[in-house]
């Protein structure tokens, strides 16, 4: 079948790398893609929210399956757009409906969903401009730290953990009164801080049945030792040693099954990935967030460890046979480390020339996934804050991370930075 993949990051490069390994994939198109995805298919210069242009591309290239990488087109209703157009209804769409995508698109919606279905999460309250004074009073009486979240999509920047009441009040005012994130912060969710270890679990579901396709631990802070501002993710490891059978059994029983059951009960059409952002508190899992797609850079370690044909799983999801699918994993560990532009996550410059190791010098246990790159003739240039994700397999996390660092030593661009301590909690 012919497949169109939407997105331009490291997640999409990893998905392209995985999907072309399937004998079900005849041709792959990526919109808009990056300098790395062009090795696996044809990049199309189309924005991920330009539904009209996406439709035209699907017709022109006889697309059979649309795989949606980022969240914005899902929240904007690309699934519904395809279902409601007679020329597109035959195309398998990997992604939820707009109504179901509110699990990510609205923090308030997701918290209420969890409450309705008894899914463990932090206590919370929500406020708007109309309840601004009540929100200030709520913050004043709240224990510290306290978490403030812009309700809508804010490009991963709408969450602040405030350690003082003064900071929380300032952030609250910036979001509500200052409209820091536009419409995304017209409503703000304030919730209790959960102290634990943040981890992620990924499932593929058709809204009735599901399969777990992997789990990972992301490293959000820019600085080593988990210091400094939050980023979109500086690296990731999988499998996470403490996510053993006992912990994962709790995740399934208390979180994944009630979530999928809740989708069915509420008639929310869901044909795609669910990202469960969890906090492990002394072996007990709590949900901090849902995402309605794969994570980045989690995808860059989850998909290399998934041995099962990904396109076949998508087809099973669509035809109702997902629960019969067999899932298998590579037993090796995987670690990915992000190379980022100087100044990231603040201001940074683009269009820096990248020197990459020769393809024949990279071992078959190593993958260099492009995140923020573009092709300019024979050169590959930086085109984002997070530029490359280097993923390696290893006998354990420390081994895999060491291999990734060794590859990064042979990659160069002006201002390049990467964390050298990814996986530091797992020394062997």
C-alpha positions in Angstrom: 0.0 0.0 0.0 1.0 3.6 -0.5 1.4 5.5 2.8 1.5 9.2 3.6 3.2 10.2 6.9 2.6 13.7 8.3 5.4 15.4 10.3 9.0 16.6 10.1 10.7 15.6 13.3 12.8 12.8 14.7 9.6 10.9 15.5 8.6 10.9 11.8 12.1 9.9 10.7 12.0 6.9 13.1 8.4 6.0 11.9 9.6 6.2 8.2 12.6 4.0 9.0 10.3 1.5 10.6 7.4 1.5 8.1 9.6 1.0 5.0 10.8 -2.3 6.5 7.2 -3.7 6.1 6.4 -5.7 3.0 3.0 -4.0 3.2 4.6 -0.6 2.3 4.9 0.0 -1.4 5.6 3.7 -1.5 6.1 6.1 1.4 5.5 9.9 1.2 6.3 12.3 4.0 4.8 15.7 4.4 6.8 17.8 4.9 9.6 15.5 6.1 13.2 16.5 6.7 16.7 15.8 5.3 16.7 12.3 6.9 13.2 11.1 5.8 14.0 11.6 2.2 16.2 8.4 2.4 13.0 6.4 2.9 10.4 8.0 0.7 9.4 11.2 -1.1 9.1 14.4 0.9 6.2 16.6 0.0 6.2 20.3 0.7 2.9 20.3 2.5 2.1 21.7 6.0 0.6 19.2 8.4 -2.5 21.4 8.9 -3.2 22.1 5.2 -6.0 19.5 4.9 -6.9 20.5 1.3 -3.3 20.0 0.1 -3.1 16.7 2.0 -6.3 15.5 0.3 -4.9 16.4 -3.1 -1.7 14.5 -2.3 -3.6 11.5 -1.2 -5.6 11.4 -4.5 -2.5 12.2 -6.7 -0.4 9.4 -5.1 -3.2 6.9 -4.5 -2.7 6.8 -0.8 -4.1 3.9 1.2 -3.0 4.9 4.7 -2.4 8.2 6.4 -0.2 8.1 9.5 -0.3 11.3 11.6 2.8 12.1 13.6 2.2 15.4 15.4 -0.8 16.4 17.6 -2.0 19.6 15.9 -3.7 18.0 12.8 -5.3 15.5 15.1 -6.8 18.1 17.5 -7.9 20.1 14.4 -9.8 17.1 13.1 -8.0 15.4 10.3 -9.5 12.0 11.1 -13.0 13.5 10.8 -12.0 15.4 7.6 -11.1 12.0 6.0 -14.2 10.2 7.3 -16.5 12.9 6.0 -15.1 13.1 2.5 -16.3 10.5 0.0 -13.0 10.6 -1.9 -11.0 9.8 1.3 -13.1 7.5 3.4 -11.3 4.4 2.0 -8.0 5.6 3.5 -6.9 4.2 6.8 -6.2 7.0 9.2 -3.8 6.3 12.1 -5.0 8.8 14.7 -8.1 9.6 16.8 -11.1 11.8 16.0 -11.0 15.4 17.1 -13.3 14.6 20.0 -11.0 11.9 21.3 -7.9 14.0 20.6 -9.1 16.3 23.4 -7.3 13.9 25.7 -4.3 15.9 24.6 -5.9 19.0 23.3 -7.5 20.0 26.6 -6.0 19.4 29.9 -9.3 20.0 31.6 -11.1 17.5 29.4 -8.5 14.8 30.1 -8.7 15.4 33.9 -12.5 15.1 33.8 -12.2 12.0 31.7 -9.8 10.4 34.3 -12.2 11.4 37.1 -15.2 9.8 35.3 -13.3 6.5 34.8 -11.5 6.3 38.1 -8.0 6.7 36.6 -5.4 7.7 39.2 -4.1 11.3 38.7 -3.3 14.4 40.7 -6.0 16.5 42.3 -6.8 19.6 40.3 -8.9 22.7 39.7 -9.5 24.8 36.5 -9.8 28.5 36.1 -10.5 31.1 33.4 -10.5 34.9 33.3 -14.0 34.8 34.8 -12.7 33.0 37.9 -9.3 34.7 38.0 -9.6 35.9 41.6 -10.8 32.5 42.7 -7.7 31.0 41.0 -5.4 33.4 42.9 -7.0 32.4 46.2 -6.7 28.7 45.3 -3.0 29.2 44.6 -2.5 31.1 47.8 -3.9 28.2 49.8 -2.2 25.4 47.8 0.8 23.4 49.0 4.1 23.7 47.1 5.3 22.9 44.6 2.2 23.5 42.4 1.7 22.7 38.7 0.1 25.1 36.3 -0.9 23.9 32.8 -2.3 25.8 29.9 -5.4 23.9 28.9 -4.7 23.7 25.2 -1.8 22.9 22.9 1.2 25.2 23.7 4.0 23.5 21.8 5.2 21.6 24.9 5.8 24.9 26.8 2.5 25.3 28.6 3.4 23.5 31.9 5.2 25.2 34.8 6.1 23.7 38.2 6.1 26.6 40.5 8.1 26.3 43.7 6.9 29.5 45.4 3.4 31.1 45.7 4.7 34.3 44.1 6.0 32.4 41.0 2.7 30.5 40.7 0.7 33.7 40.9 2.9 35.4 38.3 2.7 32.4 35.9 -1.1 32.3 36.4 -1.4 35.9 35.5 0.8 35.6 32.5 -1.3 32.8 31.2 -4.7 34.1 31.9 -4.3 37.9 31.7 -1.3 38.1 29.5 -2.6 35.5 27.1 0.9 33.9 27.1 -0.2 31.0 24.9 -3.2 32.7 23.2 -6.3 30.6 23.2 -4.4 27.7 24.7 -4.2 29.5 28.1 -7.7 30.9 28.2 -8.2 28.1 30.7 -5.6 27.0 33.2 -5.5 23.8 35.1 -3.8 23.9 38.5 -2.9 20.6 40.0 -1.0 19.0 42.9 2.7 18.2 42.3 3.4 14.5 42.2 6.9 13.6 43.4 8.2 10.5 41.6 9.9 9.4 38.4 8.3 10.3 35.1 7.9 7.5 32.6 5.9 6.9 29.4 3.9 3.9 28.1 2.7 3.7 24.5 -0.3 1.7 23.2 -2.0 1.3 19.9 -5.7 1.0 20.0 -8.8 0.9 17.9 -10.9 2.1 20.7 -11.9 -1.4 21.7 -8.8 -3.4 22.1 -5.1 -2.4 22.5 -1.5 -3.5 22.4 1.3 -2.0 24.4 4.1 -1.3 21.9 6.8 0.0 24.4 7.8 2.2 27.3 10.5 4.7 27.9 12.0 7.3 30.2 12.5 10.8 28.7 15.0 13.5 29.9 13.3 16.9 29.6 15.8 19.3 31.2 18.5 21.0 29.1 21.3 20.5 31.7 23.1 17.5 33.0 21.8 16.2 36.3 18.3 17.2 35.2 18.9 20.9 35.6 17.8 24.0 33.8 14.7 24.7 31.6 12.5 22.1 30.2 12.9 21.1 26.5 11.0 18.9 24.1 13.3 16.1 25.3 17.1 15.7 25.4 17.2 11.9 25.2 15.4 8.7 26.1 16.1 5.2 27.2 14.1 1.9 26.9 13.3 -0.5 28.5 13.2 1.2 31.9 14.6 -1.3 34.5 12.0 -0.5 37.3 9.1 -0.9 34.9 8.9 -4.6 35.7 6.0 -7.0 35.3 4.4 -5.9 38.6 4.5 -2.2 37.7 3.2 -2.7 34.2 0.4 -4.9 35.5 -0.7 -2.0 37.6 -0.5 0.4 34.6 -2.6 -1.9 32.5 -5.3 -2.6 35.2 -5.6 0.9 36.6 -4.8 3.1 33.6 -4.7 1.5 30.1 -7.8 -0.7 30.3 -10.0 2.0 32.0 -8.9 4.5 29.4 -9.7 2.3 26.4 -13.0 1.2 28.1 -13.8 4.9 28.7 -13.2 5.8 25.1 -15.7 3.0 24.1 -18.3 4.0 26.7 -18.2 7.6 25.6 -18.2 6.7 21.9 -15.0 8.5 21.2 -13.5 7.2 17.9 -9.9 6.3 18.5 -7.7 4.6 15.9 -4.1 5.3 16.8 -1.5 5.7 19.5 -2.1 6.7 23.1 0.9 8.1 25.0 0.4 7.6 28.7 2.6 10.1 30.6 3.0 8.6 34.0 4.5 9.3 37.4 5.9 6.3 39.3 5.4 7.2 43.0 7.0 4.4 45.1 5.8 1.8 42.6 2.3 3.2 42.1 1.5 4.7 38.7 -0.4 8.0 38.2 -1.3 9.8 35.0 0.2 13.2 34.5 -1.0 13.6 30.9 -2.3 11.8 27.8 -0.9 12.5 24.3 -2.8 11.3 21.2 0.3 10.4 19.3 3.8 9.0 19.8 6.3 11.0 21.7 9.6 12.5 20.6 12.3 11.4 21.4 10.5 8.3 22.8 9.7 7.0 19.3 13.4 6.9 18.6 13.9 4.2 21.2 10.4 2.5 21.2 10.2 1.7 17.5 13.8 0.3 17.2 12.9 -2.2 20.0 9.6 -3.2 18.4 10.2 -6.2 16.2 6.6 -6.5 15.0 5.7 -5.1 11.6 4.3 -1.6 12.3 2.2 -1.3 9.2 0.7 -4.7 9.8 -0.3 -3.5 13.3 -2.0 -0.4 11.7 -3.9 -2.7 9.3 -5.0 -4.9 12.2 -6.1 -1.8 14.1 -8.3 -0.8 11.2 -9.8 -4.3 10.4 -10.6 -5.2 14.0 -8.0 -7.9 14.4 -5.6 -6.0 16.7 -6.2 -8.1 19.7 -5.0 -11.2 17.7 -1.7 -9.6 16.7 1.5 -10.9 18.2 3.9 -8.3 19.6 7.6 -9.0 20.1 10.5 -6.9 21.2 14.2 -6.7 20.7 15.7 -7.7 24.1 18.5 -5.2 23.8 18.4 -1.8 25.5 18.2 1.4 23.4 19.3 4.9 24.2 18.9 8.0 22.1 20.7 11.3 22.7 19.6 14.6 21.1 22.0 17.0 19.6 20.5 20.5 19.8 21.3 24.0 18.5 23.2 26.4 20.7 20.8 28.5 22.8 18.0 25.9 22.7 15.4 25.9 24.3 15.7 29.7 24.1 16.6 31.6 20.9 18.8 29.7 18.5 20.1 30.1 14.9 19.3 27.9 12.0 21.1 27.0 8.8 24.3 25.7 10.3 26.1 23.1 8.2 26.1 19.6 9.7 29.0 17.2 9.3 27.7 13.6 9.7 29.8 10.4 9.8 29.9 8.4 6.6 27.0 6.0 6.3 29.4 3.0 5.9 31.1 3.9 9.1 28.0 3.6 11.2 27.4 0.1 12.7 24.1 -1.6 12.2 23.2 -1.2 15.8 23.1 2.6 15.4 20.5 5.0 13.9 20.9 8.7 13.3 17.4 10.2 13.2 17.0 13.7 11.8 14.8 16.0 13.8 15.4 19.6 12.8 17.2 19.4 9.5 16.8 20.4 5.9 18.6 19.5 2.6 20.3 22.3 0.7 21.9 20.9 -2.4 24.6 18.5 -1.1 24.6 20.0 2.4 22.4 19.2 5.4 21.6 22.2 7.5 20.1 22.7 10.9 16.4 23.7 10.8 15.3 23.6 14.5 16.2 23.5 18.1 16.5 19.7 18.3 18.6 18.7 15.3 19.5 15.0 15.5 18.7 12.0 17.7 21.4 9.3 17.8 20.0 5.9 18.9 22.1 2.9 19.7 21.4 -0.6 20.9 23.4 -2.0 23.8 23.5 -4.9 26.3 22.2 -2.4 28.9 21.3 1.3 29.0 24.8 2.4 30.0 26.3 0.5 27.1 23.7 1.9 24.6 24.2 5.5 25.9 28.0 5.2 25.6 27.7 4.1 22.0 25.4 7.0 21.2 27.9 9.5 22.8 30.7 7.9 20.6 28.7 8.6 17.5 27.9 12.1 18.6 31.6 12.8 18.9 31.8 12.4 15.1 28.9 14.8 14.4 29.5 18.5 14.2 27.7 21.8 13.6 28.2 25.2 15.1 26.8 25.5 18.6 26.0 21.8 18.9 25.2 20.6 22.4 24.1 17.3 23.9 23.7 15.9 27.4 26.4 13.4 28.3 24.5 11.9 31.2 21.4 10.4 29.5 20.6 7.2 31.4 22.7 8.2 34.4 20.4 6.5 36.9 21.1 3.1 35.3 24.9 2.7 35.5 24.9 -1.0 34.4 
